Amino acid sequence: MPDNVIKIGKVEITAVIDAALPRAPREACFPAIPDEAFAPFREFMADDGVSVPITITSFLVRSSGNTILVDTGIGGKTRQYFPTGRLPDALREAGVEMGDIDIVLATHIHVDHVGWHTVARGDDFVPAFPNAAYVFNRPEWDFFTSPEESAGDDRVYVRDSVLPLRDCGANIELVEGEHRLTDDLTLIQTPGHTPAHVSVAIASQGEAGVIIGDVCHHPAQVTNTDWCPIFDMNPVLSAQSRETLMQKIEDERMTMLAGHFATPGFGRIVRMEGQRFWRGL
């Protein structure tokens, strides 16, 4: 089995990389955390020892006869600070075409998670996955697509990657609460990074895992759940969700799938000297 593929019970998950930032400035991501606090996590820092590497990974999930894509990366559009994504090529390398996707799920509506929801066609933007249902948590959708929020200078990505789905009549499914996506996949509420961020719990044949979305951006947050990146919209709530989810992962011995950790982002929580730590598989 390739290194970027894992099975949890009968569910198969492939990590597909859209883009990567090999040296994101630590002070731009975690301005409240000093460099020396990252010393115990040097193995997870960039090759310069101080920058934070960030991978932008989507997860291709095969469950209950469905081909599901969790998050779509930065997209093929020009974005400040980000390289152009290559998700269609990454999917093709995994043996999947855009038309093969049955469900596209956004853990949340941020620029690096909905970029390939649409592609440009002339002067318009159209669904990139023509046969897919686009699933969003309703409170998340309502917040980011509101006229006040979507009009902001920093919400161009909402206007070109999310709102066109509504305007062209794409198959949009708005769900709420703890939602069963398939027999094996359940959306669980992990708010704070955004108002209604969700994670994807996997349970199959006695095995369990969770795609965490942006509950954590860096392995150091598994240990220090109160460390919040500048991207968290509600740091207090985000820290609470992170602590709750990390405890659940530890207690239930779940495989953790983290889209911003070093590829492929598969790992577990181990406990050493009374603290939790991330360990890749």
N, C-alpha and C positions, 0 to 999 in steps of 0.2 A: 504494500500500500504506500503511495507517495507520502512524503513528509507533511504535505499540506492537506491531507485527508485523514479524518478520524471517524470512528463509528461509536455511537452511544446506543447500545442495544441494536435495534434495526435501523436507526436513523443515521444516515451518512452525511457528514458535513465537510465541505471543501472550503478552505480559506483562499480567497482570490484577492490579490492585491491590486488596488486601483492606483495608488500613488504612495510616495513616502517622503518624509522630511527628515533626512538623516541627522541634521543638526539644528533643531529648533532651540532658540535661546532659552535656557532654564529660567532666567528672570522674566521672560515674556510669558511663560506658561505658569510658573509658580512664583510670582513676585514676593509672596509673603514668607517663603521658605528659603533660608540661607544656603549657600553652596555646601557648607560643611555638614548640614543635615542630610545631604544626599550621599555622604561618604560611604555608609554601609551598603549602598545600592549601586556602587561604581560599575558593577558588571552590567547594569541596565542603562548606563549612560552612553553617550556617543564616544567615538574614538578620541575626542579631545578631552574627555574626562569630565566635562562640565555641561555640555549641551544635552538636550533631551531628544532622543530619536523618536519620531512618531510615524507609525505605519498607518495607512488608511486602507483597511481591509474590509471587504464584504464577505459574507458567509453564504455559500450555496448549500441549501439544506434539502435533502430528499426524505420526505416523510409522508406516509400514508398515500403513496401514489402521486404526490405533488412535488413539483420542483419549485423551491421557494428561495428567493434572494432576500437576505436580511441586510438592509442598507445598500446604497448604491454609490458611495464614494463622492469624490469631488466633481466628477463629470468631465465632459469634453469642452467645457466653457473656460474662458480666461478668468482666473481668480487671482486677486492680490495675495501674495505670500505662498500660493500653492502651485505645484506643477499640474499640468493637464493630466487627467486620469486616463487609464488604459483598460478600464473594466471590460469592454466588449472583447478585446484581445485575450484578456485573462480568462474570461468565460469560455472563449473558443478553445483555448489551450486545455481547459477542463472538459472539453467535449460538449459544450452547451452553446446554443445560439440564443440570441435575444428573444426570439419567438417561442423558445421552449419553456420560458419561465411562466409558471401558473400564478404565483403570488409574489408581489414585491411588498416587503414590510419595512417601514421606517421605524427604528427605535425612537427617533425624535427628528425634529425638523431643524437641522443645522446644515450649513453649507457643505460639509464633508460627509453627509449621510444621505442626501437626496439629489446629488448632482447629476446622476445618470437617470433620474426618473424621466427626464425628457431629453430630446435631442433637437437641434436646430433643423428646420426645413424651410428654406427661403428666409423670410422675415419672421416666421412663427416658430414656436416650440411645440413639439408633438410627443406623445408617449413613446419612450424608447423600447418598451416591452409591449408589443401590440396585443398580445393575448393574455396579459396578466391583470389580475385584480390588484389594485393599489390599496394597501391596508394602512390606516393611520389610527392612532388613539384619538378619539373625538375631541377631548379637551385640548390636546396638542394642536390638532388641525384648527379648531376654533380660535385659539390664541394667535397662531402665526398667520392665519389667512384673514384675520380681521383687518378692515381698512386702515386702522391706525397703525397696527404693527407691520403690516406688509408694505407700507409706503415708505418705511425708513431707508436711509441711505445704505445701511448695512443689511438690508433685506432684499437686495437685487436677486439673490438666489431663490427667494420665495416667489418672486414675480416671474422668473424664467424656468423654474424647475418644479414648482408645486401648483401655483394657480392655473397654469395652462392645462393641467389635468382636468380641472373643473370646467374650464371654459370650452374644452373640446369634447366633453362628454365621455371621458375615460371611465372605466369601471373602478370607482372609488368605494371602498368599504370603510366606514367609520365605526369603530368598536369602542367599548367602554369596559372598565373594571377588569377583573381577571378573566381574560377571554381565551377560550379554547380555539386555537387556530387549526390544529389537526388532532388526531387521536394522541399524538406524541408531544405536541408543542402547545404551551400555554403562555400568554402574555401576562407578565406580572408588573405591578406598578413600582417604579423606582424613580420618583420625581426629585427634582432639585437642580440637576444639570440644566434641564428645561422644565417648564411647568408640569408636563405630563409624560415625561420620559418613561419608556417601558423597556424591560429586558425579556428575553425569551427562555423560559424554562423547558428543558427537554427531559422526558421520562419515558424509558422504553426498556422492556425486558429486565427490570430490576436495576438498570443503570440510570444515572442522572447527570445533567449538565446544564449550563446556562450561558447564553450569549449576553454579555453584560452591557453592550452598547457603550455609552460614555460614563458609566458609573465610575470607572477608573480610566485614567489616561496613561498612568505609569505604574509599574509594579510597586513602587514605594508606597502607593496609596493602599495597597493590601495590608501593609503593616500599620501605616498611619492614616486611618480613615478620616481624620480631621483635616488632612491636607487637601485643600481645594484649589484647582487651577482657576485662572482668571476667567475661563469659559463658563464656569458654573453660575447660572443665573440666580440661584438661591443657595448660597454656600451652606447655610445652617441645615436646610432640608436635604441638600445633596450629601452632606456628611452623615446625616441620619440614615439615609437610604443606603449609602455605601457600607456603613457598619452593619446594618441589618442584613444586607445581601452577603457580605463577606462571612458573617456568622452562619448564615444558612448554608453557604457553600462548604464551609468547614464542617459543620454538624452533619450534613447529609452526604459528605464526601463526593461532592459534585465536581465534574470536570468544568473548568472555567474557560470560556472562549472570549478573548479580549481583542477587539479589532484595532486598537492603537498600540498594542505591545509588539515586540519583535515577532516577525512572521514565524510560524503560522498563528501564534497567539493562543495555543492550546496549553493548559497547565492545570495545576492543582494548588491548593493551599496546604502548607505544612506548618507545623508549630515547633519553634525552637526557642528555648530559654523564655518561655511564656509569651512569645509574640508570634503573630502570623507572618508568613512569608510566601511569596509567589515562587513557584518552581515550574519551569516549562517542562512539557513532556518530551 
